[in-house]
Amino acid sequence: MSDFAAVTGVLQTYFDGLYHADPDRLAVAFHTKAIYATADESPLLYRTMNEYFPVVAKRESPASRAEPRRDVIESIEFAGENTAFARVRCSIGSRNFTDFLSLVRTDGAWRIMAKVFQITERKT
């Protein structure tokens, strides 16, 4: 499998985890030491995966509300053999998210190491 296909697969797992509010799927996509952050909350919101996954588990999933999926991979760039960056978009409820995802390859597998994101309200 090419690196591009492998990263795309991780991103699809990530989108599926968000859509189904499934921390187990997200645990496959994220590195265990990944960070989650946005400056759209005050103060700055920063979580580890141990803090983030329980939040996801408590959410009502977009799938349970039959929300349309708005997952988009805008770009994937590789800095070398073990580092990649993806700019993606998705929606949950009335909010749109633009995510900057830094990925690393460790032990032969690509994982999201950092998620830094922007939140905007969607105009229906």
TIRO-2110 file (N, C-alpha, C; in Angstrom, 1 decimal):
// TIRO-2110
0.8, -1.2, 0.0, N, 1, A
0.0, 0.0, 0.0, CA, 1, A
0.9, 1.2, 0.0, C, 1, A
0.5, 2.2, -0.8, N, 2, A
1.3, 3.5, -0.8, CA, 2, A
1.1, 4.3, 0.5, C, 2, A
2.0, 5.2, 0.8, N, 3, A
1.9, 6.0, 1.9, CA, 3, A
0.6, 6.9, 1.8, C, 3, A
0.3, 7.4, 0.6, N, 4, A
-0.9, 8.2, 0.4, CA, 4, A
-2.1, 7.4, 0.7, C, 4, A
-2.2, 6.2, 0.2, N, 5, A
-3.4, 5.3, 0.5, CA, 5, A
-3.5, 5.0, 2.0, C, 5, A
-2.3, 4.8, 2.7, N, 6, A
-2.3, 4.5, 4.1, CA, 6, A
-2.8, 5.7, 4.9, C, 6, A
-2.3, 6.9, 4.6, N, 7, A
-2.8, 8.1, 5.3, CA, 7, A
-4.3, 8.4, 5.0, C, 7, A
-4.7, 8.2, 3.8, N, 8, A
-6.1, 8.4, 3.4, CA, 8, A
-6.9, 7.4, 4.3, C, 8, A
-6.5, 6.2, 4.5, N, 9, A
-7.2, 5.2, 5.3, CA, 9, A
-7.3, 5.6, 6.7, C, 9, A
-6.2, 6.2, 7.3, N, 10, A
-6.3, 6.7, 8.7, CA, 10, A
-7.3, 7.9, 8.7, C, 10, A
-7.3, 8.7, 7.7, N, 11, A
-8.2, 9.9, 7.7, CA, 11, A
-9.7, 9.4, 7.7, C, 11, A
-9.9, 8.3, 6.9, N, 12, A
-11.3, 7.8, 6.8, CA, 12, A
-11.7, 7.2, 8.2, C, 12, A
-10.8, 6.5, 8.8, N, 13, A
-11.1, 6.0, 10.2, CA, 13, A
-11.4, 7.1, 11.1, C, 13, A
-10.6, 8.2, 11.0, N, 14, A
-10.8, 9.4, 11.8, CA, 14, A
-12.2, 10.0, 11.6, C, 14, A
-12.6, 10.1, 10.3, N, 15, A
-13.9, 10.7, 10.0, CA, 15, A
-15.0, 9.7, 10.5, C, 15, A
-14.8, 8.4, 10.4, N, 16, A
-15.8, 7.5, 10.8, CA, 16, A
-15.9, 7.5, 12.4, C, 16, A
-14.8, 7.7, 13.1, N, 17, A
-14.9, 7.8, 14.5, CA, 17, A
-15.6, 9.0, 15.0, C, 17, A
-15.4, 10.2, 14.3, N, 18, A
-16.2, 11.4, 14.6, CA, 18, A
-17.6, 11.2, 14.3, C, 18, A
-18.0, 10.7, 13.2, N, 19, A
-19.4, 10.6, 12.7, CA, 19, A
-20.2, 9.6, 13.7, C, 19, A
-19.5, 8.6, 14.1, N, 20, A
-20.2, 7.6, 15.0, CA, 20, A
-19.9, 7.9, 16.5, C, 20, A
-19.2, 8.9, 16.8, N, 21, A
-18.7, 9.2, 18.2, CA, 21, A
-18.2, 8.0, 18.8, C, 21, A
-17.2, 7.4, 18.1, N, 22, A
-16.6, 6.1, 18.5, CA, 22, A
-15.2, 6.3, 18.9, C, 22, A
-14.9, 6.3, 20.2, N, 23, A
-13.5, 6.5, 20.7, CA, 23, A
-12.6, 5.3, 20.3, C, 23, A
-13.1, 4.1, 20.1, N, 24, A
-12.3, 3.0, 19.7, CA, 24, A
-11.8, 3.2, 18.3, C, 24, A
-12.6, 3.7, 17.4, N, 25, A
-12.1, 4.0, 16.0, CA, 25, A
-11.1, 5.1, 16.1, C, 25, A
-11.4, 6.1, 16.9, N, 26, A
-10.4, 7.3, 17.0, CA, 26, A
-9.1, 6.8, 17.5, C, 26, A
-9.1, 5.8, 18.5, N, 27, A
-7.9, 5.3, 19.0, CA, 27, A
-7.0, 4.6, 18.0, C, 27, A
-7.6, 4.1, 16.9, N, 28, A
-6.9, 3.5, 15.8, CA, 28, A
-6.2, 4.6, 15.0, C, 28, A
-6.9, 5.8, 14.8, N, 29, A
-6.4, 6.8, 14.0, CA, 29, A
-5.3, 7.7, 14.7, C, 29, A
-5.5, 7.9, 16.0, N, 30, A
-4.6, 8.8, 16.8, CA, 30, A
-3.5, 8.0, 17.4, C, 30, A
-2.3, 8.6, 17.5, N, 31, A
-1.2, 8.1, 18.3, CA, 31, A
-1.6, 8.2, 19.7, C, 31, A
-1.1, 7.4, 20.6, N, 32, A
-1.5, 7.4, 22.0, CA, 32, A
-1.1, 8.7, 22.7, C, 32, A
0.0, 9.3, 22.2, N, 33, A
0.5, 10.6, 22.8, CA, 33, A
0.1, 11.8, 22.0, C, 33, A
-0.9, 11.7, 21.1, N, 34, A
-1.4, 12.8, 20.3, CA, 34, A
-1.9, 13.9, 21.2, C, 34, A
-2.0, 15.1, 20.6, N, 35, A
-2.6, 16.3, 21.3, CA, 35, A
-3.8, 16.8, 20.4, C, 35, A
-4.7, 17.4, 21.1, N, 36, A
-5.9, 17.9, 20.5, CA, 36, A
-6.0, 19.4, 21.0, C, 36, A
-6.1, 20.4, 20.1, N, 37, A
-6.1, 21.7, 20.6, CA, 37, A
-6.9, 22.7, 19.6, C, 37, A
-7.5, 23.7, 20.2, N, 38, A
-8.1, 24.8, 19.4, CA, 38, A
-8.0, 26.1, 20.2, C, 38, A
-7.7, 27.2, 19.6, N, 39, A
-7.7, 28.5, 20.2, CA, 39, A
-9.1, 29.1, 20.1, C, 39, A
-10.1, 28.4, 19.5, N, 40, A
-11.5, 28.9, 19.4, CA, 40, A
-12.2, 28.8, 20.8, C, 40, A
-11.7, 28.2, 21.7, N, 41, A
-12.2, 28.1, 23.1, CA, 41, A
-11.4, 29.1, 23.9, C, 41, A
-11.9, 29.6, 25.0, N, 42, A
-11.2, 30.5, 25.9, CA, 42, A
-11.3, 30.0, 27.3, C, 42, A
-10.2, 29.6, 27.9, N, 43, A
-8.9, 29.6, 27.4, CA, 43, A
-8.6, 28.6, 26.3, C, 43, A
-7.5, 28.6, 25.7, N, 44, A
-7.1, 27.6, 24.7, CA, 44, A
-7.5, 26.2, 25.2, C, 44, A
-8.1, 25.4, 24.3, N, 45, A
-8.5, 24.1, 24.7, CA, 45, A
-7.4, 23.1, 24.3, C, 45, A
-6.9, 22.4, 25.2, N, 46, A
-5.8, 21.4, 24.9, CA, 46, A
-6.2, 20.1, 25.7, C, 46, A
-6.2, 19.0, 25.0, N, 47, A
-6.5, 17.7, 25.6, CA, 47, A
-5.5, 16.7, 25.1, C, 47, A
-5.2, 15.7, 26.0, N, 48, A
-4.5, 14.5, 25.6, CA, 48, A
-5.6, 13.5, 25.1, C, 48, A
-5.2, 12.4, 24.6, N, 49, A
-6.2, 11.4, 24.1, CA, 49, A
-6.9, 10.8, 25.3, C, 49, A
-6.3, 10.7, 26.5, N, 50, A
-7.0, 10.2, 27.6, CA, 50, A
-8.1, 11.1, 28.1, C, 50, A
-7.9, 12.4, 27.8, N, 51, A
-9.0, 13.4, 28.1, CA, 51, A
-10.0, 13.5, 27.0, C, 51, A
-9.6, 13.3, 25.8, N, 52, A
-10.4, 13.6, 24.6, CA, 52, A
-11.4, 12.4, 24.4, C, 52, A
-11.0, 11.2, 24.5, N, 53, A
-11.8, 10.0, 24.1, CA, 53, A
-13.1, 9.9, 25.0, C, 53, A
-13.0, 10.2, 26.3, N, 54, A
-14.2, 10.2, 27.1, CA, 54, A
-15.2, 11.2, 26.7, C, 54, A
-14.8, 12.4, 26.2, N, 55, A
-15.6, 13.4, 25.7, CA, 55, A
-16.4, 12.9, 24.5, C, 55, A
-15.7, 12.3, 23.6, N, 56, A
-16.3, 11.7, 22.4, CA, 56, A
-17.3, 10.7, 22.8, C, 56, A
-17.0, 9.8, 23.7, N, 57, A
-17.9, 8.7, 24.1, CA, 57, A
-19.2, 9.3, 24.7, C, 57, A
-19.2, 10.4, 25.2, N, 58, A
-20.5, 11.0, 25.8, CA, 58, A
-21.3, 11.8, 24.8, C, 58, A
-20.8, 12.0, 23.6, N, 59, A
-21.5, 12.7, 22.6, CA, 59, A
-22.7, 11.9, 21.9, C, 59, A
-23.7, 12.6, 21.6, N, 60, A
-24.7, 12.0, 20.7, CA, 60, A
-24.1, 12.1, 19.3, C, 60, A
-24.0, 11.0, 18.6, N, 61, A
-23.3, 10.9, 17.4, CA, 61, A
-24.1, 11.5, 16.2, C, 61, A
-23.4, 12.1, 15.3, N, 62, A
-24.0, 12.6, 14.1, CA, 62, A
-24.8, 11.5, 13.3, C, 62, A
-24.2, 10.3, 13.4, N, 63, A
-24.9, 9.1, 12.7, CA, 63, A
-26.3, 8.9, 13.4, C, 63, A
-26.4, 9.0, 14.7, N, 64, A
-27.6, 8.7, 15.4, CA, 64, A
-28.7, 9.8, 15.0, C, 64, A
-28.2, 11.0, 14.6, N, 65, A
-29.2, 12.0, 14.2, CA, 65, A
-29.3, 12.0, 12.7, C, 65, A
-28.8, 11.1, 12.0, N, 66, A
-28.8, 11.0, 10.5, CA, 66, A
-28.4, 12.2, 9.8, C, 66, A
-27.3, 12.9, 10.4, N, 67, A
-26.7, 14.1, 9.8, CA, 67, A
-26.0, 13.7, 8.5, C, 67, A
-26.1, 14.5, 7.5, N, 68, A
-25.3, 14.2, 6.3, CA, 68, A
-23.8, 14.3, 6.6, C, 68, A
-23.0, 13.5, 6.0, N, 69, A
-21.6, 13.5, 6.2, CA, 69, A
-21.0, 14.6, 5.3, C, 69, A
-20.1, 15.4, 5.8, N, 70, A
-19.5, 16.5, 5.1, CA, 70, A
-18.0, 16.4, 5.3, C, 70, A
-17.5, 15.1, 5.1, N, 71, A
-16.0, 14.9, 5.3, CA, 71, A
-15.3, 15.2, 4.0, C, 71, A
-14.3, 16.0, 4.1, N, 72, A
-13.5, 16.3, 2.9, CA, 72, A
-12.0, 16.3, 3.3, C, 72, A
-11.2, 15.7, 2.5, N, 73, A
-9.7, 15.8, 2.6, CA, 73, A
-9.3, 16.8, 1.6, C, 73, A
-8.9, 18.0, 2.1, N, 74, A
-8.5, 19.1, 1.2, CA, 74, A
-7.0, 18.8, 0.7, C, 74, A
-6.2, 18.3, 1.5, N, 75, A
-4.8, 18.1, 1.1, CA, 75, A
-4.1, 17.2, 2.0, C, 75, A
-3.1, 16.5, 1.4, N, 76, A
-2.1, 15.7, 2.2, CA, 76, A
-0.7, 16.0, 1.6, C, 76, A
0.2, 16.3, 2.5, N, 77, A
1.6, 16.6, 2.1, CA, 77, A
2.5, 15.7, 2.9, C, 77, A
3.6, 15.3, 2.3, N, 78, A
4.6, 14.5, 3.0, CA, 78, A
5.9, 15.3, 3.1, C, 78, A
6.4, 15.3, 4.4, N, 79, A
7.7, 16.0, 4.6, CA, 79, A
8.8, 15.0, 4.5, C, 79, A
8.6, 13.7, 4.4, N, 80, A
9.6, 12.7, 4.4, CA, 80, A
8.9, 11.4, 4.5, C, 80, A
9.7, 10.4, 4.9, N, 81, A
9.2, 9.0, 5.0, CA, 81, A
8.2, 8.8, 6.1, C, 81, A
8.4, 9.6, 7.2, N, 82, A
7.6, 9.4, 8.4, CA, 82, A
6.8, 10.5, 8.9, C, 82, A
6.6, 11.6, 8.1, N, 83, A
5.9, 12.7, 8.6, CA, 83, A
5.0, 13.2, 7.5, C, 83, A
3.7, 13.5, 7.8, N, 84, A
2.8, 14.0, 6.9, CA, 84, A
1.9, 15.0, 7.5, C, 84, A
1.2, 15.8, 6.7, N, 85, A
0.2, 16.8, 7.1, CA, 85, A
-1.0, 16.7, 6.3, C, 85, A
-2.2, 16.7, 7.0, N, 86, A
-3.4, 16.7, 6.2, CA, 86, A
-4.3, 17.9, 6.7, C, 86, A
-4.9, 18.5, 5.7, N, 87, A
-5.9, 19.6, 6.0, CA, 87, A
-7.2, 18.9, 5.6, C, 87, A
-8.1, 18.8, 6.6, N, 88, A
-9.4, 18.2, 6.4, CA, 88, A
-10.6, 19.0, 6.9, C, 88, A
-11.8, 18.7, 6.5, N, 89, A
-13.0, 19.4, 7.0, CA, 89, A
-14.0, 18.4, 7.3, C, 89, A
-14.8, 18.7, 8.3, N, 90, A
-16.0, 17.9, 8.6, CA, 90, A
-17.0, 18.7, 9.4, C, 90, A
-18.2, 18.2, 9.7, N, 91, A
-19.2, 18.9, 10.4, CA, 91, A
-19.8, 18.0, 11.5, C, 91, A
-20.1, 18.6, 12.6, N, 92, A
-20.8, 17.9, 13.7, CA, 92, A
-21.9, 18.9, 14.1, C, 92, A
-23.1, 18.5, 14.0, N, 93, A
-24.2, 19.5, 14.4, CA, 93, A
-24.2, 20.7, 13.5, C, 93, A
-24.3, 21.9, 14.1, N, 94, A
-24.3, 23.1, 13.3, CA, 94, A
-22.9, 23.7, 13.2, C, 94, A
-21.8, 22.9, 13.5, N, 95, A
-20.5, 23.4, 13.5, CA, 95, A
-19.7, 22.8, 12.4, C, 95, A
-18.9, 23.6, 11.7, N, 96, A
-17.9, 23.1, 10.7, CA, 96, A
-16.6, 23.1, 11.4, C, 96, A
-15.7, 22.2, 11.0, N, 97, A
-14.4, 22.1, 11.6, CA, 97, A
-13.4, 22.0, 10.5, C, 97, A
-12.4, 22.8, 10.5, N, 98, A
-11.2, 22.7, 9.7, CA, 98, A
-10.1, 22.2, 10.6, C, 98, A
-9.6, 21.0, 10.2, N, 99, A
-8.6, 20.4, 11.1, CA, 99, A
-7.2, 20.3, 10.4, C, 99, A
-6.2, 20.7, 11.1, N, 100, A
-4.9, 20.5, 10.6, CA, 100, A
-4.3, 19.3, 11.4, C, 100, A
-4.1, 18.3, 10.7, N, 101, A
-3.6, 17.0, 11.3, CA, 101, A
-2.2, 16.7, 10.9, C, 101, A
-1.3, 16.6, 11.9, N, 102, A
0.0, 16.2, 11.7, CA, 102, A
0.1, 14.7, 12.0, C, 102, A
0.7, 13.9, 11.0, N, 103, A
0.7, 12.5, 11.2, CA, 103, A
2.2, 12.0, 11.2, C, 103, A
2.4, 10.9, 11.9, N, 104, A
3.7, 10.3, 12.0, CA, 104, A
3.6, 8.8, 11.7, C, 104, A
4.6, 8.3, 11.1, N, 105, A
4.6, 6.8, 10.9, CA, 105, A
5.6, 6.2, 12.0, C, 105, A
5.0, 5.4, 12.8, N, 106, A
5.8, 4.7, 13.9, CA, 106, A
5.4, 3.3, 13.8, C, 106, A
6.4, 2.4, 14.0, N, 107, A
6.2, 1.0, 13.9, CA, 107, A
5.4, 0.5, 12.7, C, 107, A
5.7, 1.2, 11.6, N, 108, A
5.1, 0.9, 10.3, CA, 108, A
3.7, 1.4, 10.0, C, 108, A
3.1, 2.1, 11.0, N, 109, A
1.8, 2.6, 10.8, CA, 109, A
1.7, 4.1, 10.9, C, 109, A
0.8, 4.7, 10.1, N, 110, A
0.6, 6.1, 10.2, CA, 110, A
-0.5, 6.4, 11.3, C, 110, A
-0.2, 7.4, 12.1, N, 111, A
-1.2, 7.8, 13.1, CA, 111, A
-1.2, 9.4, 13.2, C, 111, A
-2.3, 9.9, 13.6, N, 112, A
-2.4, 11.4, 13.9, CA, 112, A
-1.7, 11.7, 15.2, C, 112, A
-0.7, 12.6, 15.1, N, 113, A
0.0, 13.0, 16.3, CA, 113, A
-0.5, 14.3, 16.9, C, 113, A
-1.1, 15.1, 16.1, N, 114, A
-1.6, 16.4, 16.6, CA, 114, A
-2.8, 16.8, 15.7, C, 114, A
-3.8, 17.3, 16.4, N, 115, A
-5.0, 17.9, 15.8, CA, 115, A
-5.2, 19.3, 16.3, C, 115, A
-5.1, 20.2, 15.4, N, 116, A
-5.3, 21.6, 15.8, CA, 116, A
-6.4, 22.1, 14.8, C, 116, A
-7.5, 22.7, 15.4, N, 117, A
-8.6, 22.9, 14.5, CA, 117, A
-9.3, 24.3, 14.8, C, 117, A
-10.0, 24.7, 13.8, N, 118, A
-10.8, 25.9, 13.7, CA, 118, A
-12.3, 25.5, 13.7, C, 118, A
-13.1, 26.2, 14.4, N, 119, A
-14.6, 26.0, 14.5, CA, 119, A
-15.3, 27.2, 13.9, C, 119, A
-16.3, 26.9, 13.0, N, 120, A
-17.2, 27.9, 12.5, CA, 120, A
-18.6, 27.4, 12.5, C, 120, A
-19.5, 28.3, 12.7, N, 121, A
-20.9, 27.9, 12.7, CA, 121, A
-21.4, 27.8, 11.2, C, 121, A
-22.1, 26.7, 10.9, N, 122, A
-22.5, 26.5, 9.6, CA, 122, A
-23.8, 27.3, 9.4, C, 122, A
-23.9, 28.0, 8.2, N, 123, A
-25.1, 28.7, 7.8, CA, 123, A
-25.9, 27.7, 7.0, C, 123, A
-27.1, 27.4, 7.4, N, 124, A
-27.9, 26.3, 6.8, CA, 124, A
-28.4, 26.8, 5.4, C, 124, A
END
